[in-house]
């Protein structure tokens, strides 16, 4: 007996390049390709698709939406999922529904088990930023958020990294290959 995977609704926004104007033809092509669960708008000169998609997982929902946008065959290319991986202390507090003071205590190790992830950038400016993936891993390991929230952060970060790498490769294939040969310790997945 085959069991069906439970479907959930996932909300996310994709930022799309290659479309300068939202018109009836663009909307019809996108809806016809399977994006009838999205609302499209132009934000700061870029096409955005706000999805409310039913799928077994966030990964399936986002990858399915990216595939549907590609199927529209109108020159649209997904730039990224509109979810920033870099977060401030205040962002972390908001995402986990805690106070900034509690998050500060996690960071300093005066609350929780210690070993909070180190910030990634802006260290010398006094406005450090953390990678949400690293923070969500720590939070899930310490039962502050659900494991699926950590996994979803990893999914979005991975999809965005691959979309960015694809664009960089399109613009400068030689540079990406050269760097890839040095950076990847395993065989470079993007190098010939």
C-alpha positions as CSV (number, residue, x, y, z in Angstrom):
1,X,0.0,0.0,0.0
2,X,1.5,3.3,-1.1
3,X,1.3,6.2,1.4
4,X,1.0,9.8,0.2
5,X,3.4,12.4,1.5
6,X,1.6,15.1,3.5
7,X,1.4,18.4,1.7
8,X,1.9,21.7,3.5
9,X,1.6,25.2,2.3
10,X,4.9,27.1,2.0
11,X,5.1,30.9,1.6
12,X,8.2,32.3,-0.1
13,X,9.2,35.0,-2.6
14,X,11.4,34.5,-5.7
15,X,13.2,37.4,-7.3
16,X,13.2,37.1,-11.1
17,X,15.5,38.6,-13.7
18,X,14.9,38.9,-17.4
19,X,11.5,40.5,-17.2
20,X,11.4,44.3,-17.2
21,X,7.7,44.8,-17.3
22,X,4.8,42.9,-15.8
23,X,2.0,42.6,-18.4
24,X,-0.8,40.3,-19.3
25,X,1.4,38.2,-21.6
26,X,4.0,37.6,-18.9
27,X,1.4,36.8,-16.3
28,X,-0.5,34.4,-18.7
29,X,2.8,32.6,-19.6
30,X,3.7,32.2,-15.9
31,X,0.3,31.1,-14.8
32,X,0.1,28.6,-17.7
33,X,3.5,27.2,-16.7
34,X,2.2,26.3,-13.2
35,X,2.7,29.5,-11.3
36,X,-1.0,30.0,-10.6
37,X,-0.2,29.9,-6.9
38,X,1.8,33.1,-7.1
39,X,1.2,36.8,-7.0
40,X,3.5,38.8,-9.3
41,X,4.6,42.4,-8.8
42,X,7.5,44.7,-9.8
43,X,9.5,45.8,-6.7
44,X,12.4,48.2,-7.1
45,X,12.5,47.4,-10.8
46,X,12.5,43.6,-10.3
47,X,9.9,41.0,-10.9
48,X,8.9,39.3,-7.6
49,X,6.7,36.2,-7.3
50,X,5.1,35.7,-3.9
51,X,4.2,32.0,-3.7
52,X,1.8,30.1,-1.5
53,X,2.7,26.6,-2.8
54,X,1.5,23.3,-1.5
55,X,4.3,20.6,-1.5
56,X,5.8,17.9,0.7
57,X,8.7,20.1,1.7
58,X,10.0,23.7,1.3
59,X,12.7,22.3,-1.0
60,X,10.1,20.7,-3.3
61,X,8.0,23.9,-3.2
62,X,10.9,26.3,-4.2
63,X,12.5,24.0,-6.7
64,X,9.1,23.3,-8.3
65,X,8.4,27.0,-8.6
66,X,11.9,27.7,-10.1
67,X,11.2,24.9,-12.7
68,X,7.7,26.4,-13.5
69,X,9.2,29.8,-14.1
70,X,11.7,28.3,-16.4
71,X,9.0,26.4,-18.2
72,X,7.2,29.6,-19.0
73,X,10.0,30.1,-21.6
74,X,9.8,33.9,-21.6
75,X,13.4,34.7,-20.6
76,X,12.7,34.8,-16.9
77,X,15.5,33.5,-14.6
78,X,15.2,33.2,-10.9
79,X,17.9,35.3,-9.3
80,X,17.2,34.2,-5.7
81,X,14.8,33.3,-2.9
82,X,14.1,36.6,-1.2
83,X,15.4,35.5,2.2
84,X,18.6,37.0,3.6
85,X,21.0,34.5,5.2
86,X,22.8,37.4,7.0
87,X,21.0,38.5,10.2
88,X,21.6,40.9,13.0
89,X,21.1,40.2,16.7
90,X,17.6,41.9,16.4
91,X,16.8,39.7,13.4
92,X,17.6,36.6,15.3
93,X,15.4,37.8,18.2
94,X,12.5,38.5,15.9
95,X,12.8,35.1,14.1
96,X,12.8,33.1,17.3
97,X,10.3,35.4,19.2
98,X,12.8,36.2,22.0
99,X,14.1,39.5,23.3
100,X,17.4,41.0,22.0
101,X,18.7,40.7,25.6
102,X,18.1,36.9,25.6
103,X,19.8,36.6,22.2
104,X,22.7,38.7,23.6
105,X,23.0,36.3,26.5
106,X,23.1,33.4,24.0
107,X,25.9,35.2,22.1
108,X,27.9,35.9,25.2
109,X,27.4,32.4,26.6
110,X,25.7,33.7,29.8
111,X,22.5,31.8,28.8
112,X,22.2,28.5,27.2
113,X,25.0,25.9,26.6
114,X,27.5,28.4,25.1
115,X,29.4,28.1,21.8
116,X,27.0,30.4,19.9
117,X,28.2,30.7,16.3
118,X,30.6,33.5,15.6
119,X,29.5,36.4,13.4
120,X,30.5,36.3,9.8
121,X,31.1,39.9,8.9
122,X,31.1,43.6,10.0
123,X,33.1,42.5,13.1
124,X,35.3,45.6,13.2
125,X,32.3,48.0,12.5
126,X,30.5,47.0,15.7
127,X,27.5,45.8,13.8
128,X,28.1,42.0,13.4
129,X,26.1,39.8,11.1
130,X,25.6,36.1,11.6
131,X,24.7,33.5,9.0
132,X,21.1,32.3,9.7
133,X,22.1,28.8,8.7
134,X,24.7,28.6,11.5
135,X,22.5,30.2,14.0
136,X,19.5,28.0,13.2
137,X,21.7,24.9,13.5
138,X,22.8,26.0,17.0
139,X,19.2,26.9,17.9
140,X,17.8,23.6,16.8
141,X,20.6,21.7,18.5
142,X,19.6,23.4,21.7
143,X,15.8,22.9,21.2
144,X,15.0,26.5,20.8
145,X,13.6,26.1,17.3
146,X,12.3,23.0,15.5
147,X,14.7,20.9,13.4
148,X,12.7,21.6,10.3
149,X,13.2,25.3,10.7
150,X,17.0,24.7,10.7
151,X,16.6,22.4,7.6
152,X,14.6,25.1,5.8
153,X,17.3,27.7,6.5
154,X,19.8,25.3,4.9
155,X,17.5,24.7,1.9
156,X,17.1,28.4,1.2
157,X,20.8,29.1,1.6
158,X,21.8,26.2,-0.7
159,X,19.3,27.2,-3.4
160,X,20.5,30.8,-3.2
161,X,24.2,29.8,-3.3
162,X,23.6,27.6,-6.4
163,X,21.6,30.3,-8.2
164,X,24.4,32.8,-7.5
165,X,27.1,30.4,-8.6
166,X,25.1,29.8,-11.8
167,X,25.0,33.5,-12.5
168,X,28.7,34.0,-11.8
169,X,29.5,31.0,-14.0
170,X,27.4,32.5,-16.8
171,X,29.2,35.9,-16.5
172,X,32.8,34.6,-15.9
173,X,33.1,30.9,-16.5
174,X,36.9,30.9,-16.6
175,X,37.1,32.6,-13.2
176,X,34.6,30.3,-11.6
177,X,36.4,27.2,-12.9
178,X,39.8,28.5,-11.8
179,X,38.5,29.3,-8.3
180,X,36.5,26.1,-8.1
181,X,39.7,24.0,-8.7
182,X,41.3,25.5,-5.7
183,X,38.3,25.9,-3.3
184,X,36.7,22.4,-3.7
185,X,38.5,19.7,-1.9
186,X,36.5,17.0,-3.8
187,X,36.4,17.0,-7.6
188,X,35.0,20.4,-8.6
189,X,31.3,19.9,-9.6
190,X,31.4,22.9,-12.0
191,X,34.9,22.4,-13.5
192,X,35.5,20.4,-16.7
